Amino acid sequence: MRRLNRKKTLSLVKELDAFPKVPDSYVETSASGGTVSLIAFTTMALLTIMEFSVYQDTWMKYEYEVDKDFSSKLRINIDITVAMKCQYVGADVLDLAETMVASADGLVYEPAIFDLSPQQKEWQRMLQLIQSRLQEEHSLQDVIFKSAFKSASTALPPREDDSSQPPDACRIRGHLYVNKVAGNFHITVGKAIPHPRGHAHLAALVNHDSYNFSHRIDHLSFGELVPGIINPLDGTEKIAVDHNQMFQYFITVVPTKLHTYKISADTHQFSVTERERVINHAAGSHGVSGIFMKYDLSSLMVTVTEEHMPFWQFFVRLCGIVGGIFSTTGMLHGFGKFIVEIIYCRFRLGSYKPVSSVPFEDGHTDNHLPLLENNTH
């Protein structure tokens, strides 16, 4: 009884076979079919290799939401060299929310030489070249995000020459924490002193002829310091044409969460607008000589996530490629064979010429083809 049920089950399964087998005696091969099959297999191999390269690649997904974190502190990373001696300049931050001076104790003032060494000039040239390409090709930012922590450091390399030239500049570097509100980081003449109504700088003891706010921004970023990330102002160099000159940078900071297969970091992107002018009170150009970076935070937060094609999607796309090529080449081969047969048949029919009519005595004609005659000699 069980054996009979098993045979019925196998018979039912065979009836459901959607891939019936054709005996080899009924299969006819041709040169044209072999050629089309060779083209199909070659195309499938090439498309499979290309699809596998797409499967190995990753892309960055951008999501936007409202930034609800206003209680935390904002970190500012600074590395700026000013063409003045350290005792003549001071850097501080003015918080617009509390109208008070934020502490700049996290900054270090180092005497330095403003002119770069040959190796440092090459570093600056490469950095400026990357900046120009980033402005033209915005998609390169995705490559920088994916290569974070893997690429070479973007910090200024140390001098390779032992220059005997005395220091003529001041390198201000380090980091500081400020409230997540609009503010103004500036470097100007004289050290900053506390003041009940804001802040002030001791600039009276510095001669105006010694003012020189030519500067080089080796690094400026907001948030967590991520090696390999290139920021918009990295490598910027400005040369002052007058002693009393103001350089202004208007910065819009966008909080950014970066999640890749290598790192996860809370950093910030920013855009910047530059402006510079000579201070001349007689001509109506008022202000204070120095370097001013006015930053404001965006209310939107960007989440950048590195994504990868799942395996099931790769498998479905691969099956679509194989099946699609098989179906398309089969239809093209059948259509081409049909066209060739039509042309061949018309050519054979055209090779037979019509026979002239044979008249009879009663006026009728005979249009029948004559029988073949055997000529004997």
ZANUZA-229238 format. One line per field, with one value per residue (C-alpha): x, y, z. Coordinates in steps of 0.1 Angstrom, whole numbers, plus 2048, in hexadecimal, padded with zeros to 3 digits. Layout:
REM ZANUZA-229238
east = (X / ...) .
north = (Y / ...) .
up = (Z / ...) .
REM end
This chain:
REM ZANUZA-229238
east = (800 / 81C / 82E / 80F / 80B / 82F / 82B / 80D / 820 / 83D / 825 / 815 / 836 / 841 / 821 / 82A / 84C / 850 / 871 / 869 / 887 / 88A / 89B / 8BD / 8B0 / 898 / 8B2 / 8C0 / 8E0 / 8EB / 909 / 8F4 / 8E6 / 909 / 915 / 8F8 / 8FE / 923 / 919 / 8FF / 918 / 932 / 919 / 90E / 931 / 939 / 919 / 91E / 941 / 933 / 917 / 92F / 943 / 924 / 91C / 93E / 93A / 929 / 917 / 90E / 8EA / 8E1 / 8C4 / 8B8 / 8A7 / 8A4 / 8C1 / 8B2 / 8D3 / 8D9 / 8E6 / 908 / 927 / 936 / 95B / 96F / 991 / 9A9 / 9CB / 9D3 / 9F4 / 9F4 / A11 / A15 / A28 / A15 / A17 / A05 / 9E6 / 9C9 / 9AD / 98C / 968 / 94A / 92A / 90D / 8F3 / 903 / 918 / 936 / 959 / 95E / 97E / 999 / 9B0 / 9B0 / 9C5 / 9EA / A00 / A20 / A3A / A3E / A4B / A30 / A41 / A3D / A59 / A59 / A48 / A2E / A28 / A22 / A09 / 9F7 / 9F6 / 9E7 / 9CD / 9C3 / 9C0 / 9A9 / 994 / 98F / 985 / 96C / 95C / 957 / 94F / 939 / 937 / 95B / 950 / 941 / 963 / 973 / 958 / 95E / 984 / 984 / 99D / 9AD / 9BC / 9DB / 9D9 / 9CF / 9E4 / A00 / A20 / A3E / A5A / A75 / A8F / AA2 / A9B / AB0 / A96 / A87 / A61 / A4D / A2A / A13 / A03 / 9E2 / 9D6 / 9C1 / 99C / 981 / 95D / 941 / 91B / 907 / 8FD / 90A / 92B / 94A / 96D / 987 / 9AC / 9B6 / 9D0 / 9D7 / 9CD / 9A8 / 99E / 97C / 963 / 941 / 931 / 943 / 968 / 986 / 9A9 / 9C9 / 9D3 / 9DF / A02 / A06 / A13 / 9FD / A1A / A1F / 9FB / 9FC / 9DE / 9EB / 9E1 / 9DF / 9C3 / 9D3 / 9B4 / 992 / 976 / 958 / 94F / 962 / 984 / 983 / 9A5 / 9A3 / 985 / 98E / 97B / 973 / 98D / 9AA / 9C8 / 9BB / 9D5 / 9CE / 9E8 / 9E0 / 9E6 / 9E3 / 9EB / 9C7 / 9B5 / 997 / 991 / 96E / 961 / 93B / 936 / 916 / 91C / 906 / 907 / 90F / 90E / 926 / 921 / 937 / 944 / 964 / 959 / 93C / 941 / 92D / 93E / 932 / 934 / 934 / 932 / 945 / 943 / 963 / 967 / 985 / 989 / 9A1 / 997 / 997 / 981 / 986 / 977 / 95A / 968 / 965 / 96E / 98B / 9A9 / 9AB / 99D / 978 / 966 / 940 / 92F / 90B / 8FB / 8E1 / 8C1 / 8C3 / 8D9 / 8E7 / 8EC / 904 / 903 / 917 / 901 / 908 / 8F3 / 8E4 / 8EC / 8C8 / 8C5 / 8E6 / 8D9 / 8B8 / 8CA / 8E1 / 8C4 / 8B4 / 8D3 / 8D6 / 8B2 / 8AE / 8CC / 8BF / 89D / 8A9 / 8C2 / 8A9 / 890 / 8AA / 8B7 / 893 / 88B / 8AB / 8A6 / 882 / 88F / 8AA / 891 / 87A / 896 / 8A3 / 880 / 87A / 89C / 894 / 872 / 881 / 899 / 87C / 872 / 84E / 848 / 838 / 815 / 80E / 7F0 / 7D7 / 7C3 / 7A3 / 7B4 / 7BA / 7DC / 7EE / 7FF / 809 / 82D / 83A / 844 / 869 / 873 / 88E / 8A5 / 8B6 / 8D2) .
north = (800 / 818 / 80F / 817 / 839 / 840 / 839 / 84F / 86B / 868 / 867 / 887 / 898 / 88F / 89F / 8BF / 8C0 / 8E2 / 8D9 / 8BB / 8AA / 8A7 / 887 / 88D / 87D / 89A / 8B5 / 8C6 / 8DB / 8F6 / 90C / 92C / 91E / 917 / 93A / 94A / 934 / 93E / 963 / 95D / 94C / 967 / 982 / 970 / 96D / 991 / 99D / 985 / 994 / 9B7 / 9AE / 99F / 9BF / 9D2 / 9BA / 9C0 / 9E5 / 9FB / A1C / A38 / A3E / A60 / A66 / A87 / A8E / AAA / AAD / AAB / AAB / ACE / AC7 / AB7 / ACB / AD1 / AC9 / AE0 / AD2 / AED / AEE / B11 / B23 / B49 / B5E / B70 / B68 / B55 / B71 / B89 / B74 / B64 / B4C / B48 / B40 / B56 / B43 / B57 / B45 / B4F / B6C / B60 / B55 / B2F / B23 / B1D / B0B / AEC / AFF / AFE / B1B / B0F / B25 / B1A / B24 / B30 / B25 / B00 / AE8 / AD6 / AB7 / ACC / AE0 / AC0 / AB5 / AD7 / AD4 / AB2 / ABC / ADA / AC4 / AAC / ACA / AD6 / AB4 / AB1 / AD1 / AC3 / A9F / A9D / A77 / A75 / A7D / A5A / A4C / A61 / A55 / A30 / A34 / A45 / A37 / A24 / A41 / A55 / A70 / A92 / AA4 / ABB / AA6 / AB2 / AC6 / AB0 / ACB / ADA / AFE / B18 / B33 / B41 / B3B / B57 / B48 / B38 / B16 / B14 / AF0 / ADB / AD8 / AE8 / AE2 / AFB / AFB / AEF / B12 / B2C / B3A / B4D / B3E / B59 / B60 / B84 / B9B / B98 / B7E / B7C / B88 / B82 / B9E / BA1 / BAC / B95 / B93 / BA8 / BA4 / BB6 / BC4 / BE6 / BDA / BCC / BE2 / BE4 / BDF / BBC / BB1 / B95 / B7E / B69 / B46 / B21 / B0A / AE8 / AD9 / AE5 / ACD / AC9 / AAB / A8B / A8B / A71 / A6B / A6A / A82 / AA2 / AC1 / ADF / AF7 / ADE / AEB / B0E / B2A / B4F / B6B / B8D / BAB / BC4 / BC6 / BCD / BB2 / B9C / B79 / B6B / B48 / B42 / B1D / B08 / AE8 / AC9 / AAE / A8D / A69 / A53 / A2D / A19 / 9F5 / A03 / A1F / A2F / A53 / A73 / A8E / AAD / AB9 / ADE / AF6 / B17 / B39 / B4F / B74 / B8B / BB1 / BCC / BE0 / C04 / C1A / C39 / C26 / C18 / BF5 / BEF / BD1 / BC0 / BB1 / B8B / B69 / B64 / B43 / B47 / B26 / B1C / AFA / AEB / ADD / ABF / AA1 / A8A / A65 / A55 / A2F / A18 / 9FE / 9DE / 9C9 / 9AB / 989 / 980 / 99F / 996 / 972 / 97F / 997 / 97B / 964 / 980 / 985 / 960 / 95B / 97B / 974 / 950 / 95D / 97A / 967 / 94B / 964 / 976 / 955 / 949 / 96A / 96B / 948 / 950 / 96E / 95A / 93E / 958 / 968 / 945 / 93A / 959 / 954 / 930 / 93A / 956 / 93D / 92C / 940 / 93F / 92A / 93B / 931 / 918 / 922 / 908 / 909 / 913 / 932 / 925 / 924 / 909 / 917 / 8F5 / 8ED / 8D4 / 8B2 / 8A9 / 897 / 87D / 885 / 867 / 868) .
up = (800 / 809 / 7E9 / 7D5 / 7E6 / 7DF / 7BA / 7B8 / 7C9 / 7B1 / 793 / 7A0 / 7A5 / 781 / 773 / 785 / 774 / 763 / 753 / 73C / 72D / 707 / 6FA / 6E9 / 6C9 / 6C5 / 6CB / 6AC / 6AF / 696 / 690 / 695 / 6B6 / 6C2 / 6B9 / 6CB / 6E9 / 6EA / 6E9 / 704 / 71B / 716 / 71D / 73D / 749 / 744 / 754 / 771 / 778 / 776 / 78E / 7A6 / 7A7 / 7AE / 7CA / 7DA / 7D8 / 7F3 / 7F2 / 80B / 815 / 822 / 83A / 849 / 869 / 883 / 89B / 8BE / 8D1 / 8DD / 900 / 8F6 / 8EE / 8CC / 8C7 / 8B0 / 8A3 / 899 / 888 / 87B / 875 / 876 / 86A / 88B / 8AA / 8C5 / 8DF / 8C7 / 8BF / 8D3 / 8CA / 8DC / 8D6 / 8DB / 8E3 / 8D6 / 8EC / 90D / 900 / 912 / 909 / 907 / 915 / 8FB / 913 / 8FC / 8E2 / 8E0 / 8D3 / 8C2 / 8B1 / 88D / 86B / 854 / 833 / 82D / 825 / 803 / 811 / 822 / 803 / 7F0 / 80B / 808 / 7E2 / 7E3 / 7FD / 7E8 / 7C9 / 7DC / 7E8 / 7C4 / 7B8 / 7D5 / 7CA / 7A7 / 7AF / 7CF / 7CC / 7D7 / 7FA / 7FC / 7F4 / 810 / 828 / 820 / 822 / 844 / 85C / 83F / 82B / 834 / 84F / 842 / 85E / 854 / 853 / 868 / 858 / 849 / 848 / 866 / 85E / 872 / 86A / 88A / 88F / 87F / 884 / 89E / 899 / 8AD / 8B0 / 8C6 / 8CE / 8E3 / 8EC / 8E8 / 8EB / 8CD / 8C3 / 8AB / 8B4 / 8A9 / 8AA / 8A3 / 8A4 / 8A8 / 8B7 / 8DC / 8F6 / 900 / 922 / 934 / 933 / 943 / 923 / 90B / 905 / 8FC / 8EF / 8FB / 8D9 / 8E4 / 8EA / 8C7 / 8AB / 88D / 875 / 884 / 87A / 861 / 860 / 844 / 84F / 845 / 850 / 852 / 862 / 86E / 877 / 88E / 8A3 / 8A7 / 896 / 87A / 869 / 843 / 841 / 82D / 837 / 821 / 831 / 834 / 821 / 81D / 81C / 81C / 818 / 826 / 80F / 82B / 850 / 85A / 848 / 853 / 848 / 84D / 84A / 84C / 855 / 856 / 86A / 863 / 87E / 86D / 87A / 865 / 865 / 84E / 850 / 85F / 877 / 889 / 892 / 89B / 886 / 874 / 850 / 848 / 82B / 82B / 81B / 81B / 81C / 821 / 822 / 82D / 84C / 843 / 859 / 843 / 826 / 83A / 83E / 863 / 878 / 88A / 87A / 87E / 874 / 87C / 878 / 87E / 880 / 883 / 887 / 870 / 880 / 86A / 870 / 855 / 85A / 841 / 840 / 82A / 81B / 808 / 7EF / 801 / 7F4 / 7EB / 7D5 / 7C4 / 7BE / 7B0 / 798 / 78D / 785 / 772 / 75D / 755 / 74D / 73A / 723 / 71C / 713 / 6FF / 6EB / 6E4 / 6D7 / 6C2 / 6B4 / 6AB / 69B / 687 / 67B / 670 / 65C / 64B / 641 / 632 / 61D / 613 / 608 / 5F3 / 5E3 / 5D9 / 5CB / 5B7 / 5A6 / 593 / 574 / 567 / 547 / 528 / 51F / 503 / 4ED / 4E0 / 4BF / 4D1 / 4E0 / 503 / 513 / 527 / 547 / 555 / 559 / 53F / 54A / 54A / 52B / 529 / 50C / 4FE / 4E6) .
REM end
